[in-house]
Amino acid sequence: MSAKFSKVIAVVNQKGGVAKTTTAVNLATAFAAVNLKTLIIDLDPQGNASTGLNIQMSDRRKNIYRVLINEVSSKESIKPSIVPNLYIIPSCVDLSAAEIELINLNNREYLLKKSIKEVIENYDKIIIDCPPSLGLLTINALAAADSIVIPLQCEFFALEGLAHLLKTIELVKNNINRKLDILGVLLTMYDRRNRLTEEVEKDVRECLQDKVFTTVIPRNIKLSEAPSHGLPALIYDHKCSGSQAYAYLAKEILDKEKIITTNTTEESIYA
């Protein structure tokens, strides 16, 4: 696994329901908790990351769609969240039209990268929550990112979908963004009582070796409940197993990157 500094991290999987947004929101929260100024870019038309951080629809008029079509700047669209050090560029359903509207533009794969240039130096970490597809929006995220986190649900067809995603990432790396790196594959909805979970883990680790995070995210009701309260799980219940797993994931990433930050102890994350 790469030990380089990854400022812009895209959370990517073309399959829905794999805890992608949960990972983006809670990983960003964990970074913010250790004094890393963090920005989430909600690039999913469903806007779940925005909802999960309690950004009301009335506060989403300046959103990532308006940024991409050049109506507002990325700086204008940034909203503070309820979490100290954590900010968000929100999304709304209008973003679903972007795939069609932007298709004929020159350099359409680089629109997001160009848009965030004015703010990128203001943040220690930028997390992009991608839509559940491999369309133009996701390609924009991959073009703008330094690295990728791939949430992977522990299910029978997990490796089949992962193979397609890895091919897409390789194409993007060869043709659009040569510095792009896989930070890690994250096993989610992990249930040790289920034999299939162990089999999927064994297969994924054998196939991808050190590209798989040591940390796994368990099935946990608190992770599911938190978004309905407009809170990251790390704020909703920082002691639950899901929250602790995301805290360990953030620590694992920072350890891999060899970043020294203030208050990077596990206690500060859980506080």
VOGU-3710 file (C-alpha; in Angstrom, 3 decimals, decimal comma):
1> msakfskvia> 0,000/0,000/0,000  1,272/3,457/-0,796  2,681/5,513/2,030  2,386/8,803/0,155  0,328/11,702/1,389  -3,190/11,529/-0,035  -4,937/14,872/0,208  -7,848/14,088/-2,138  -9,435/10,693/-1,517  -12,287/9,384/-3,671
11> vvnqkggvak> -14,581/6,811/-2,050  -15,637/4,698/-5,013  -17,725/1,667/-5,849  -20,138/1,410/-8,767  -22,399/-0,820/-6,678  -24,902/0,795/-4,331  -25,466/-0,273/-0,735  -21,832/-0,994/0,124  -21,491/1,700/2,848  -19,797/4,162/0,509
21> tttavnlata> -21,414/7,303/1,933  -21,145/5,951/5,482  -17,432/5,493/4,862  -16,980/8,956/3,332  -18,801/10,746/6,169  -17,256/8,845/9,058  -13,739/8,773/7,646  -13,963/12,541/7,127  -15,277/12,947/10,685  -12,398/10,895/12,076
31> faavnlktli> -9,877/13,040/10,196  -11,538/16,199/11,489  -11,393/14,795/15,026  -7,581/14,702/14,896  -7,336/18,343/13,815  -7,180/17,776/10,078  -9,257/20,401/8,312  -11,438/18,252/6,053  -13,806/18,875/3,143  -16,382/16,413/1,813
41> idldpqgnas> -17,499/16,818/-1,793  -20,908/15,180/-2,182  -20,757/14,007/-5,793  -23,795/11,722/-5,549  -27,099/13,124/-6,900  -28,884/11,371/-4,021  -27,153/13,800/-1,670  -26,864/11,296/1,158  -23,617/12,713/2,520  -25,267/16,131/2,694
51> tglniqmsdr> -28,249/14,657/4,537  -25,952/12,701/6,830  -24,325/15,963/7,897  -27,697/17,664/8,419  -27,410/20,061/5,472  -30,973/21,161/4,779  -32,310/21,427/1,224  -32,652/25,180/1,661  -28,884/25,339/2,259  -28,002/23,382/-0,903
61> rkniyrvlin> -28,730/26,042/-3,511  -25,012/26,533/-4,010  -24,011/22,952/-4,636  -21,536/20,817/-6,566  -23,790/20,804/-9,636  -23,676/24,626/-9,780  -19,916/24,423/-9,349  -19,475/21,979/-12,232  -21,585/24,054/-14,623  -19,615/27,140/-13,556
71> evsskesikp> -22,509/29,054/-11,987  -20,805/29,362/-8,602  -17,271/28,835/-7,347  -16,299/25,945/-5,109  -15,388/28,468/-2,407  -18,912/29,937/-2,463  -20,552/26,525/-2,186  -18,721/25,246/0,908  -20,859/24,818/4,027  -19,667/24,197/7,587
81> sivpnlyiip> -21,006/21,008/9,135  -21,978/20,275/12,725  -18,543/18,663/13,145  -15,672/21,041/13,963  -13,032/21,099/11,181  -15,434/19,379/8,741  -16,955/21,183/5,753  -19,003/20,047/2,769  -19,887/21,021/-0,772  -23,455/19,678/-0,843
91> scvdlsaaei> -25,321/17,902/-3,609  -28,890/17,790/-4,853  -30,907/15,888/-7,439  -29,976/18,422/-10,151  -26,607/16,718/-10,305  -28,222/13,754/-12,075  -28,465/15,947/-15,186  -24,733/16,613/-15,214  -23,840/13,414/-17,056  -25,836/14,619/-20,056
101> elinlnnrey> -25,156/18,347/-19,814  -21,387/18,038/-19,557  -20,799/15,267/-22,084  -20,000/17,600/-25,000  -17,642/19,914/-23,125  -13,910/19,896/-23,788  -11,832/18,356/-20,990  -15,047/17,217/-19,311  -13,135/14,652/-17,230  -11,232/17,440/-15,457
111> llkksikevi> -14,109/19,744/-14,476  -14,029/18,792/-10,804  -10,247/18,985/-10,598  -10,324/22,455/-12,124  -13,192/23,553/-9,870  -11,497/22,691/-6,580  -8,128/24,263/-7,412  -9,040/27,464/-5,599  -9,757/25,687/-2,298  -7,493/22,640/-2,290
121> enydkiiidc> -4,717/24,321/-0,333  -7,152/25,294/2,436  -7,717/21,682/3,539  -5,651/18,830/4,891  -8,031/16,208/3,502  -10,705/16,262/0,804  -13,054/13,269/0,621  -15,156/12,764/-2,521  -18,317/10,679/-2,084  -18,910/9,224/-5,550
131> ppslglltin> -22,208/8,076/-7,103  -22,932/4,348/-7,483  -21,878/4,265/-11,136  -18,784/4,525/-13,321  -20,083/7,468/-15,361  -18,705/10,944/-15,959  -19,109/12,097/-12,357  -17,025/9,216/-11,025  -14,421/9,740/-13,752  -14,194/13,382/-12,624
141> alaaadsivi> -13,603/12,201/-9,073  -10,864/9,806/-10,181  -9,241/12,555/-12,248  -9,175/14,882/-9,225  -8,091/12,332/-6,607  -4,701/11,333/-5,303  -6,023/8,000/-4,125  -9,065/5,778/-3,776  -10,802/3,951/-0,958  -13,006/1,105/-2,212
151> plqceffale> -15,714/-0,065/0,211  -16,500/-3,691/-0,540  -19,495/-5,458/0,946  -18,783/-8,995/2,116  -21,114/-10,775/-0,293  -20,966/-13,471/-2,961  -20,545/-11,219/-6,029  -18,107/-8,802/-4,381  -15,017/-9,806/-6,355  -16,881/-9,822/-9,667
161> glahllktie> -17,846/-6,158/-9,334  -14,422/-5,259/-7,971  -12,697/-6,632/-11,070  -14,671/-4,257/-13,302  -13,890/-1,293/-11,048  -10,175/-2,100/-10,994  -10,100/-2,152/-14,803  -11,741/1,283/-14,888  -9,240/2,628/-12,371  -6,361/1,303/-14,447
171> lvknninrkl> -7,756/2,987/-17,574  -8,091/6,285/-15,725  -4,563/5,954/-14,367  -3,116/5,272/-17,813  -5,041/7,970/-19,661  -6,206/10,703/-17,268  -4,476/10,682/-13,868  -1,133/8,905/-13,633  -0,660/9,644/-9,934  -3,884/7,848/-8,954
181> dilgvlltmy> -3,338/5,113/-6,396  -5,528/2,638/-4,539  -5,191/3,541/-0,887  -7,071/0,420/0,087  -10,056/-1,885/-0,239  -12,299/-1,686/2,821  -14,384/-4,703/3,798  -17,790/-3,487/5,001  -20,887/-5,048/6,584  -18,560/-7,620/8,091
191> drrnrlteev> -20,301/-10,353/10,094  -18,051/-12,895/11,766  -21,039/-15,175/12,374  -21,461/-15,622/8,636  -19,189/-18,149/6,955  -19,555/-16,320/3,620  -18,001/-13,203/5,171  -14,869/-15,142/6,083  -14,692/-16,695/2,611  -15,000/-13,296/0,902
201> ekdvreclqd> -12,337/-11,832/3,170  -9,986/-14,731/2,438  -10,490/-14,381/-1,329  -10,065/-10,594/-1,341  -6,932/-10,676/0,811  -5,384/-13,437/-1,297  -6,133/-11,497/-4,470  -5,160/-7,968/-3,388  -2,865/-8,647/-0,424  -1,621/-5,374/1,141
211> kvfttviprn> -4,162/-3,333/-0,833  -6,821/-4,496/1,644  -7,125/-2,510/4,864  -6,508/-4,411/8,075  -9,537/-2,615/9,515  -12,953/-4,076/8,669  -16,304/-2,350/9,192  -18,805/-4,568/11,031  -22,531/-4,764/10,544  -23,768/-2,296/13,121
221> iklseapshg> -27,217/-0,824/13,706  -25,787/2,491/14,921  -24,131/3,051/11,530  -27,567/2,682/9,928  -29,358/4,879/12,459  -26,967/7,824/12,486  -27,862/9,404/9,083  -31,536/9,663/10,050  -30,420/11,921/12,897  -28,250/14,036/10,587
231> lpaliydhkc> -25,123/12,865/12,386  -22,020/10,847/11,545  -21,947/7,619/13,540  -18,787/8,868/15,261  -20,860/11,675/16,762  -24,118/9,732/17,179  -22,455/6,951/19,211  -18,672/7,081/19,298  -18,462/3,927/21,423  -20,299/1,583/19,026
241> sgsqayayla> -18,286/-0,978/17,099  -18,907/0,750/13,759  -17,625/4,119/14,999  -14,563/2,550/16,560  -13,828/0,757/13,288  -13,875/4,036/11,344  -11,601/5,625/13,942  -9,153/2,753/13,465  -9,444/3,109/9,678  -8,465/6,786/9,858
251> keildkekii> -5,528/5,895/12,080  -4,492/3,109/9,692  -4,524/5,516/6,750  -2,553/8,179/8,622  -0,047/5,588/9,804  0,393/4,361/6,244  0,934/7,912/5,043  3,329/8,599/7,910  1,613/11,892/8,711  2,294/13,414/12,113
261> ttntteesiy> -0,690/15,408/13,346  -1,570/16,820/16,723  -3,704/14,644/18,979  -3,552/11,590/16,743  -4,051/9,150/19,571  -6,942/6,737/19,559  -8,230/8,470/22,703  -8,590/11,802/20,882  -10,593/10,155/18,115  -12,950/8,516/20,594
271> a> -13,321/11,624/22,772
//
